[in-house]
Amino acid sequence: MNPEHITVEMCRSEVLDYRRGLTSELDEMWSFVQSKAHPRWLWHAIDHHTGTVLGYVFGRRKDDVFLRLQQLLEPFGITKFYTDGWGAYERHLAAEQHQVGKENTQKIESKYINLRTRIKWLVRRTLCFSETERMHDLVIGLFINRYEFGRPL
């Protein structure tokens, strides 16, 4: 190969990430309504590089709830998803877009620690709990909207 035919392009990492496409971390967090016999899951997606929340939904740990989150994420044009390997991800994400492993889900796990610290209803052993799914979703949703999106309560 002739060195005169080689083109080298230098750019900032943000530009390179933009060219590669948006990457996202997906995970789900357990909580409960009334008692631990009534689990409620927060399905969450964040930008892998910035930690910005892209979307969230509440529901059971079922495929249809993940599909609702996937619909919310469609407009972002995400090219790579990092997950913990839960079955719904395996079934509904294309293999070339999906990477399983804890090394790329550290930001979203950190967000969950912050949520559990700030909202007593999310602590596993607590006296605080929601009596209805609606109230549970409202309280956590308002918190996320306030602290992640900067929207006033």
C-alpha positions in Angstrom: 0.0 0.0 0.0 1.3 3.4 -0.9 1.5 5.9 2.0 0.2 8.6 -0.3 -3.1 6.8 -0.5 -3.7 6.6 3.2 -6.0 9.3 4.8 -5.8 10.0 8.5 -8.6 11.9 10.1 -8.4 13.2 13.7 -11.5 14.2 15.6 -12.7 14.6 19.1 -14.2 11.6 20.9 -17.6 13.2 21.0 -17.6 13.6 17.2 -16.6 9.9 16.8 -19.3 8.8 19.2 -21.8 10.8 17.2 -20.7 9.1 14.0 -20.9 5.7 15.6 -24.4 6.4 16.9 -26.0 6.7 20.3 -25.3 3.9 22.8 -27.6 3.2 25.8 -27.6 1.3 29.0 -30.8 -0.6 29.9 -31.8 -2.1 33.2 -34.7 -2.7 35.5 -35.0 -2.1 39.2 -37.3 -3.9 41.6 -39.6 -2.4 44.1 -43.0 -3.2 45.5 -46.5 -1.9 46.1 -48.3 -2.8 49.3 -46.2 -5.9 49.9 -43.3 -7.8 48.4 -45.9 -10.1 46.8 -46.8 -7.3 44.5 -43.5 -6.4 42.7 -43.2 -3.3 40.5 -40.3 -2.7 38.2 -38.8 0.5 36.9 -37.4 -0.1 33.4 -34.8 2.6 32.7 -32.6 3.6 29.7 -29.7 6.1 29.9 -27.2 7.5 27.4 -24.0 5.4 27.9 -21.6 8.3 27.6 -23.5 11.2 29.3 -25.7 9.3 31.8 -28.7 11.3 30.6 -32.1 9.5 31.1 -33.6 8.7 27.7 -36.8 7.0 29.0 -38.4 4.9 31.7 -41.5 2.9 32.2 -43.1 1.1 35.2 -44.6 -2.4 35.1 -44.0 -6.1 35.7 -40.8 -7.8 34.6 -42.4 -8.9 31.4 -41.7 -8.5 27.7 -44.6 -6.2 27.0 -43.3 -3.6 29.5 -39.8 -3.7 27.8 -41.5 -3.3 24.4 -43.1 -0.1 25.7 -39.7 1.2 26.7 -38.3 0.2 23.3 -41.0 2.2 21.6 -40.0 5.3 23.7 -36.4 4.8 22.6 -37.1 4.4 18.9 -36.8 8.1 18.0 -33.3 8.2 19.4 -31.9 5.9 16.8 -29.8 3.9 19.3 -27.2 1.7 17.7 -25.9 -0.2 20.7 -27.6 -1.4 23.9 -25.7 -2.5 27.0 -27.7 -4.7 29.3 -27.5 -7.3 32.1 -28.7 -10.1 29.9 -32.4 -10.4 31.1 -34.4 -12.5 28.7 -36.6 -9.7 27.3 -33.4 -8.0 26.0 -32.2 -11.2 24.3 -35.6 -11.8 22.6 -36.3 -8.2 21.4 -32.9 -6.6 20.6 -30.9 -7.5 17.5 -27.8 -9.5 18.4 -25.5 -7.0 16.6 -27.0 -4.1 18.7 -26.9 -5.9 22.0 -24.0 -6.4 24.4 -24.4 -8.2 27.7 -22.1 -7.4 30.7 -21.8 -5.5 33.9 -18.8 -3.5 32.7 -21.0 -1.3 30.5 -23.9 -0.8 32.9 -22.1 0.9 35.7 -23.7 4.3 35.2 -27.3 3.0 35.3 -26.5 0.9 38.4 -25.1 4.1 40.0 -28.3 5.9 39.2 -30.3 3.1 41.0 -28.1 3.5 44.1 -28.9 7.2 44.1 -32.6 6.5 43.7 -32.7 4.0 46.5 -30.8 6.4 48.8 -33.1 9.3 48.1 -36.5 7.5 47.9 -37.3 5.4 50.9 -40.0 3.5 49.0 -37.2 1.9 46.9 -35.2 0.5 49.8 -35.6 -3.2 50.1 -36.1 -3.3 53.8 -38.3 -0.4 54.7 -41.6 0.6 56.4 -42.3 3.0 53.6 -44.3 1.6 50.7 -47.0 2.6 48.2 -50.5 1.5 48.6 -51.4 1.8 44.9 -49.4 1.4 41.7 -50.6 4.8 40.5 -49.1 6.6 43.6 -45.9 4.5 43.4 -45.4 5.5 39.7 -46.2 9.1 40.4 -43.8 9.6 43.2 -40.9 7.9 41.5 -41.8 9.5 38.1 -41.9 13.0 39.7 -38.6 12.5 41.3 -37.0 11.4 38.0 -38.6 14.3 36.1 -37.3 16.8 38.7 -33.8 15.5 39.1 -33.0 14.1 35.7 -34.9 16.4 33.4 -34.9 19.5 35.5 -38.6 19.8 35.5 -40.2 21.5 38.6 -42.6 19.4 40.7 
